[in-house]
Amino acid sequence: MTISISTNGTIIAQQCPELSVSSELNQPPETLGDLALRLIADSTKIYGTFVPTIQLLELYFGKLDKDAGQTDRLAKDAGQVGGQAEPPRVLAANIKLAELFSEMRIRGFRPYLKTEHNYTGRSRDTHVARFTTLRKHAEEYGFDREIPKPWRELVSQAGARHCLAFTDHFAETKESPADVTVEDAEDLARLLAKDGGYSWEATKAQENRFLKLLRDNGFTEQQPLATVRDKDYAVQPTKMPDIPLKTQAEKFRSFILSSSSVNKTGTKWAPKPWDTPTKYDLKREEGSGTRRPRTAQQAIDAIAMLYGFATKFCDLNIRDLKELLDYDLNVSFRNWSLRVRVKTGDAVRNPLAILYSNLKRWPEFDDVDLDWTDELLDDIPRTPQADVEKRKEGRYLLLEELDLIPDKVLADRKREEARLREAQANEERRGGRRSSYRVRKAEKSIRSQIKEVFRLVTAEFIFRFLCVWPWRGSNLCNCKLDGDTPNLFKGPILRPAMVQMTPSVKAIWRDDHNAEFWQVYIPPQDHKTGRRTKMEIRAVLPGEIPVDEYLKCREAFLHELRSECGALLVNTEGNPLSLRSLERLIEDIAFKYGGAPMNPHLFRDAHGDDCLMHHPEESENVAKGLFHTSDRTLKKSYSLRHNASFGANKLDELARRRREKREGELSIRRLKGTLSTNQIPKKTRHNDKQVRA
């Protein structure tokens, strides 16, 4: 007995081989064609609802095979539709279910429907739901992919740990969990973020959960630093019990922030031997400098780490700061941090160095011997600069690559706006002819589309801003539009003698001194270094930054949310954008359109590299734009690519110029040797010095 295909069957079912009920219908399906025939034979399933989804899956695999240059599986009978060739497709009978489900886990069905077919959110949800139902039917009919024995325990735990995409992929590609390396996990994370429709943050979170799953099952050899450290062991003063140490920590913080912490009992501030002392170093020697809140927090963090280590791992009852500064305890903490926590040398050394140096200046510790701290710090290895540059290199884009990203974001934004207008028009056309549930669902979908459009608007503005003027992330997040001292405002130039103007701005200002321009004002206390720099930023906002267009979209979005916010950058809820949210947004956009999860601070490196490589004479001006008083930091820190390879290229260029000069002089000598003075043209004889030069 065989199954007959009904007249309204699809080409998918017709291309599948006929299966015998007695022989093969009782076997688990292996291909999408087998699954289609099982659905046709099953009277309890409505096969017709799955036909459009199966056709899209055929087109999806046809595109994959065409992109990969594999034509052996493509359908041979692709006809002409409307004068154009039918898109390539792979017949359902040739699509293995194991390959199908694996491919969907990596790249996903939803991004394909959005980019290739321009389906709306509701249509994408429908096809994804049907694909999920197809997978459930396949499991009902006995389909079960073969999982290698070493992976079975991890696969059973992966669902609860929310890392199925990683576990399922490596179970098919690696014989054992021990074969998975950190580089393999990072490569898969990049693939998921690029093609799978995941954000960079979500992908990295899933990668860390997968690596922690490996760690918890005994596979720890390949672990990165972050997954070895499961929970934070430090105990901040706010979470300490009522002991003298809690009060001492807060008094110590206040002491660090005061100017008296800089120079006490004649102790000199020693700058690094390879640096030229600056005026700030001299102020520290005089005792007139100050410390940043971040520096004070690092000292408190060191106390929190020492206290947490002593109480949680050494079972010590610490009540006083002097008890915490025991030599054996500090040596044990140093060794544990380096060997067990696998921290880098700088991550261990820096907070301890800040703690010890300030304790030596604290009057309450004048009677405490801390001479042993220098020897302890000297035994901590320094982190090689090559390792720092390697980590930075994986998240780095050139300035010319960054300049292309805003236009790509704008193109996606226009597509999202078109979808939004279409959805709003459809909703107006339908009116109130549906149930309240469907109305609420449609309104929710439109709100999510509005938020996505505004997210792209914000991303485009941030990238255009940072590609012109690379502010620190904290300055960008804290930029205010209102208040007593707004950081960004539109008005007449109040101090024209102190503000450099472009020729176009100057021409307008000469005609009308009351003309209004977008201007930036950042007082000294809003800088990273606080009042210590005494640097006051007053400037006309560069014309390449489209602030008017962004503010117009921002105002419309806040009006839609019925929210008010004085910050320049707002999130999709109408609140000020936090620094971490800014970093996540830039990382996602930079990876999606540039291929590297670049953070906001690396824009400063990109500008520094571009300046030193193409416009070294402008280093002082670029440093001022980076809010630095000199170009020393630019040349030292913001020059990732300005290295020995750049010097080698310049030396090669100089050598080529010298060779060309020698060849030119030699050709002139040969010309003079073959021609007499009368034969040399008059112009050549008169310009002999110029030719020789």
N, C-alpha and C positions, 0 to 999 in steps of 0.2 A: 504494500500500500504506500502510495506517495502523496505528497502534499501538492495540491494544485493552487497556482497563484491566481487570485481573483483579478478580474478585468481592471479594477481600479488600483491594482498594486503598482508599486513604483519601480523605476529602473533599478533601484538598489536591490529589491527582492528578486527581480527578474534575472539579474546577473548572477545571483547566488546559485550554486549547484543544488539540484533537488536532493533532499535528504530523506532517507527511509525512516518511517516512524519506528519500526521495530529495531533498526540497527543504530541510527545516529541521533535521533531526537532525544534519546535517553542519556546521551553523553553530554558533558559540560560544553558549552559553546567556547570556541577558540577564537573566532573572528567576529567582526561586527555583522557580517552576513549571516553567520550561524545564529546570532542573537536575534536578528530580524526575522528569520524563519521560525524560530521558537515563539516569538511574539505573535506571528500570524497564526500559528497552529494553536495557540492558547486562546480559548474563547473568552477567558476572563480579562484579557488585556486588550486595550484599544490601540491597535498598531498604527492607525492612521495619524494619531497625534504626534507620533515620533518621526514621521517621514521628513518634515522640514529640517529637524535637528540632524538626522542621519545624513541628509544631503549636504548640510553645512559641514559636517565632519569629513565627508568625502572631499569637499573643496579645500578644507583645512589641510588635510594630508597631501592633497595635490600640490598646494602651495609649498609645503615643506620639502617635498621631493623635488620640485622644480628648482627651489632655491639651492638645494644641495646638489643639483646636477644629476639626480637619479630619475631616469625616465622609464625604468623597467616596470614599475607598478602603475604608471599613469594610464588612464583609460584610452583605448585606441580609437574609439568612435566619437571623438570630440567633434561635433558638428559646428555649423555656423548659426549664430543667433543674431538676427538684426544686422547682418553684414559683418559681424565681428566673431572671432573665434571664441568658442566656449571656454571658460576658465578651466585649467587642468584640474583633474580630480583623480582620486584613487578609489576604486570600487570597494564597497563594503566588504566583499568577500576576501579582499587582500589586506584588510586592516586588522591586525591581531589585537585582541582586547587588552592583553598585557602592555603592548606598545601604546595603545590608545590611552589607557589610564595613566601610564607613566608620563606621557607627553602632556596630558592635561594637568598633572601635578606640577610640572616644571613651568610651562608657559601659560597654561590656563586657557579656558574657552572664552571668557569674558573679554579680555583685551583684543582677541582676534575679531570678535563680533563688533567691537567698537571701532577699531582702526580700519578693518578691511571692508566691512559692510555698513558702517555708519548707523548701526542700530541704536535705538533709544534705550534708556535704562530699563524700561518695562519689557521691551522685547529681549534684551540681553538676559534679564532675570528669568524670563520664560524658557529660553533655550538652555540656560544653565540648569534650571530645575528639571527639565526633561532629560538632560544628560545625567544628572544625579539619579533620576529614576531608572534610566537605562542601566546604570552601574548596579543599582539594587536588584533589578531583574536578572542581570547576569549572575549575581551571587545567589539568587534564588534558584537558578537553573544549574548551580553547581560550579560556577567559575570560581576558581581560587588560585591566585598566582602562587607559584612555588617560591617559598621563602627559604633561603639557606639556613641551616641549623644554627650557626653562630648568631644569626640575626633575629631569631624568633622571639627571644625574650625582650629585646629592645623594641621590636615592632609592636609587641603587645603593650608596652609601656608608653609608646610614643604618642598615642591619642590623648592620654591624660596630661602629658607634658607639652602638648601643642607644638610638636615638631615633626609631623607626619611627612611633610614634603621632603625633609632631609633624610629621615630614616628610610622611607620607601625608595628614594633614589639610590642611596648608597647600598641598600640591600640588594639591588639589581646590578650594581656596577662593581661592588667590592665583595670579596669572598668572606672577609671577617671585619668586624668593627675595628680591630687593631690596625687594619690597612688604611684607615681614613686619617688623613693629615689635616692640619689646620689650613694649609693652602687649598686642599680639596674643598673644605667647607666654605672658604672665602670665595672660591671660584663659583660654587653653586649659589652662594648668596648674591653675587653680582649678576648671575644669570636670572635668578628669580626677580631681582629688583629691576632688571632691564626688560625682560620679556614676559614675566609672569604677572604683571599688574600689581606687585607688592611695592610698598614704599621702602626706602632704604632703611628706615628705622625699624619697621616691622620685620624686614628680612634679617637684620642683624640680631634682633631680639630672638627670632626663631633659631638662628645659628647658635647663639649662646645657650639656648635651652637644649639644643641637640648635643653640644659639646659637654654640657653638664650631665646630660643623660649618659654619655660615654664615660664620664668621670665616675659617676655613681655606680656604674657597672664594672669598674676596675680598669678601664682603658684610659690611663692618665698620662701616658708617655707623650702623646701628641697635643696636650692641652696648652692653650695660650694662657697668658698671665691672668686674664680677667676671670676665667672659669675655675681656676685653682682656688680663688678666694670667694667662698660662697657668700658669707655675710660679713658686714662691717663689724669689727670687734671693738672699735674705739667707743669710748663713753664720753660724750661732751659734758661740760660742767652743768648744763641745764638738766641733765639726766642723772647726775651723781646724787647719792644720798646726802643728807645734811652733815657734812664733814668739813673740817677746816680747809681741805684742798679745794672745795667748791668756791669758797670765799677768796682764797688766795689766787685762784685762776682769774677771777674777774678783776681783782686788784692789779694783777700782773698785766692784764690786757690794757687797763687804763694807763699803767706806767709806760708800756710800749708806745702807745699813741701820743704820749706827752714828749716834748722836746728833751726832757731830762734823760730819756732812755738812750740818747745818742752818745753822750760822752759823760761818763761818771768815774770818779776817782782817778782821773788822769789817763784813762784808757783811750788810745788813739784808734780812730777808724782806719783800717788798712784796706785800701783798694786792691783789686786783683793785680798781681805783678805785671800782667801783660796789657793792662789798660793804663791810659794816661789819666791821672787824677783830674776830675772835673770840679766845677765850682760847688756842686752838691757834695762831693767828697770833702772839700774844705769846710763846708758848713757843718758836716757831721763831726769833723775834728774840733770845730769851735763849740759844738754843742747847740747850734742854732737850727739844725735840721729837724725833720719830722719823719715819722714812719707811716706807711699806708695801712689802712684797716686790714688789707689782705695779708700784710706781713704779720700783724698781730694775730690774725686768725690762724696762720700757719703755726705760730708758736703754741697757741691753744690746742690746735690739732695734735701737735707732738705730745702735749700733756695728756690729751684724751687717749691717744694710742698707747702710751706707756701705762696709763692707769688700766685700760682695758686688757692689755697683755698681762699685767701683774695680777689682776683679780680673776680673769677668766681662764688663763692658761698656767699660771704659777700658784694659784690659790693663796695669794698674799692679801693681808688686810692693810691696805694703804689708807692713811688718814691725812697725811701731811705732804706738802710738796717736797720737803727735804727727804722724806722717806722714799719718795719716788726717784730721787737722784742718787740711788745706790749704784755703785760701779758695776757690781755683778749683774744687777737687774738690767742695766742699760746695755751691757755687753751681750746678755742673753737675748734681749729684744733685737739688737742689731743682727745677730746671727740668725735668729728665727725669721726676721723679715727677709733676709737675703736668701736663705736656703729653703724655708718652708713656704713662705708667701711668694717667693720667687720675684721679688721686687727688683727694680733696677737700682744701681748704686745711688744715683741722684735722687730718686724718690725716697730713699731712706735717709740720705745725708742732709738734704736741704732743710726739712722741718727741724731735725735735731740741731743743726748748726744755728738756725734762727733762735731756737729755744735757749741753747747754751750761751750764745753771745749776749742775749738780753738779760739772762740771769746773772751774768758776770757784772752787769751794770746796775742791777737792782740793789738798792741799799739794804733790803732785808736779807740779802744773801752775801753780805760782805764777809761774814765769818765762816762761809762754806767753801771748802776747797774744791774747785772745779778744774784744776790743772789737768786732770786725767781726760777731760773731754777732747782736747786737741789730738791726743794719741788715738782715741776711739774713732774720731772722724777721719783721721788719716788712713786708718785701716779699711775704710769703706771704698770700694773701687768706683772710679768715675765711669759714667755711661759714655761709651765712645760716640764721638760726633757722627761717625758713619751710620750708627744705628738710628740716631735722631733723624738724619737726612733721609734714610731709607723709609722710615714711617711717614715722613712728610711727603716723600715722592709719590707714594701710592694714593695720595689725596690731592694731587697738585694738577692744575691746568694752567696753560700759558694765557697771557692776557689777550692775545689774538683769538684764542679759542673761547675765552669768556665773553668777548665782544659779540660772538655769534649767538649766544644762548638767549638773550632777550627777544630777538626776532623769532626764534623757534617757539618760545613761550607765547608770543603774540599770536602766532599762527594757531596754536592749540586753543588759545583764549577765544579767538574768533569762531572756531568750530564749536566750542562750548556755548558761546553766546547764541549761535544759530540754533543749536539744539534747544536752548532755553526758550528762545522766542517761539519755536515750533511747539514746544510743550505748553507754553502759556496760551498760544492761539488755539490749540486743541482743547484745552480746558475751558476757554471761553466759549468755544463752539458747542461743547457738550452741555454746558450750563448745569442746571440742577437736576438732570434726568437720571442720576445714579444714586446709589445708596450712600449714606453718610460715611460708611467705612471706606468706600472707594474714593470719595471726595477727600477724606483726610489723608489717604495714602497718596493721592495725586499731589496734594498740597505739600506733603512731606518730601516727595520726590523733587518738586520744584524748588523748595527751600534748599535742599542739598545741592541742586544744580547752581543756585545763586551763590552759595558758599564756595563752590568749586571755581566759579568764574572770578569771584573776588580773591580767592587764593592765588589764582594765576595773575590777576592784576597786581597784587602785592608782590609776587615773585618777580614779575617783569620790572616793576619800579625799583625793587631792591637791587637787582642785577645791574640795571642801567645806572643806578646811583653809585654802587661800589666799583663799577668799571670806570667811572669818571673820578670819583673821590672816595678812596677806601677808608672810611671811618672804622673805628673800633666797633665791635658789636654792641658793647655797652652804651656807647654814645648814640648809636642808631636807635636802640630800644628806648633810651631815656629821653629822646628828642621830643620836646613839647611844642605844641602849637599855640597854647594859651597860657594864662597865668601872668604873674608880675614880670617874669623874665623868660619869655618864650625863646626857645633855641632856634626855631625857624619861623620867620614872620615876613610879612610884606609891608613895606613902607619906604619913606624917603631915606636916603643915606645920611646918617646923622654926623658921622665923622669921616668925610671924604678924604681927608689927608692921610688917614690910617688904613684906607681900604683901596686895594688895587682893583682897577676896573678894566674890563675888556674894551677894545675900541668901540664896539657897538653900544655898550652900556655908557661909556664916557660921552659919546655923541648925544645920547638921549639926555644924560644928566646936564650937559652944558646948556641945552635948550631949555630944560625945566629942572631946577634944583629940587622941586617937590615931587618929581616923578617917583613912582613906587617900584621897588624891585624886591624879589625874594632874597632875603639875607639870612645869614647864619650867625648866631652869637652863642659861644660856649664859654662860660666863666671858668676861672681856674679851678674851682672846687668840683666841677663836673668832669675833670680829667681823671684818668686812671691814677695819676700821681698826686692828685689833689692840689692844694695851694703851693706845694713845693716848687712846681715849675713856674708859677706866676705867669703862665701863658694864657692870654685872653684871645679867643678866636673871634674875629670879625671879618666876614667876607660876603661878597655877593655870590649867591648860589650859581654854579656853572649852568649855562644855558642848555647844555646837553642833557641835563636831568629833567625829565618831564613831570615836574611836581604839580602843575595845574591839572593835567589829565588825571593823575593819580588821586588828587584831593577831590576832584569831581566824583570819581567812582567811589571813593571812601565815604563821602557825604551821602551819596545815594544809598550805599549799603547800610550805613548807620541809621538812616531814616527808615529803611525797610525793617531793621531790627528794633526801631524805637529806642535807640541807645545814644548816649553821649559819651565821648571820650576825648581827652585833650592830647593824647599821644599821637605822634605821627603815624606809627605802625600799629594796627589793631589786628586781632585775630578774628576768626570766623564767628566768634561769639560776641564781638563788639567790645572786648576788653583790650588793654594794652598788651602788645606782643612781648612775651618774655624772651630773655636771651637764649634759653634752651629751645624754645619754639622757633626762634629765628635761625638757630643753628640747624635744627631738623629740616626746616623749609629749604634752606640753601643747600644742604647735603642732598635732599631728595631731587631738587631741580637740577643741581650740577651733575649728579650721577645719571639722571634720566636723559639729559640733553648733551652732556659732555663726557660721560663715562667715568667720572671720578667723584667720590663724595667729598667735595671741597667744603671746608668750613669758612666762616666769614673772615677770620684772621689771615687766612692764606691769600686773600685778595691783596693784602699789603705786601706779601712776598712777591706776588705776580707783578705789582707795580714797581717794586724795588728791582726785580730782575730786569724788567723791560727798560727801566731808566738806566741801569748800569751797563746794559748791553747795547742800547741804541742811542741813549742821550746822557752819557756820563757827566757832561757839563751842567746838566740840570739837577744834579743830585741834591744840592742845597734846597732848591725850590720844591722838589718832590718831598724832601724830608719835612719841610714846613707843612705841606699838605697832609703828611702823616701825623701831624701834631708833635713833631720832635723839634728840639731847639737846634740840633745840628744833624749832619748826615752820618755821624759815626754809627748809630744803630742801624741805619739803612745799609751801610756797607758791611757791617758785621753780621747782622741777623737776617735781613731781608734780601738775601742774595743766594738763594738755593742753587741756581744754575750758573751763577757768576763764579765759576770754580776753575780748576786747572785746565779743563777741556776748553773753556772759553779762552784762557791764556794761550793754549797751544794753537787754537785757530788764529788768534791775532799774530802770534809769532810766525805761523805759516804764511799769513797774508803779508807781513813785513818782509819775509824772505823772498816771496814772489815779487814784491815791488823792487827789491834790490836786484834780483835777477833781471827783471825787465829793464831796469836802469842800465845795468852793465851791458846787456844786449843792444840797447839803443846807442850807448856810447861807442861800442865796438863797431856797429854798422856805420856810424858817422866817420870813424877813423878809416874804415875800409873804403868808404866813398871818397874821402879826401886823398887816399893813397892811389886810387885809380884815375882820378880826374885832376888835371892841372888847375892852377888858380884861374886861368882864363876860361876854362871850360865850366867852372862852377858858376851857376847862375848868380847874377848880381844880388838878388834878394837873399840868397843863402850866405854870400860873403858878408853882407852888411849885418845879417842876423846870426852871425856865427856864435856869438856868446849866448844868445837865446837857445840855439840848437844844442849847444854843449850843455846848457843848464837843463 
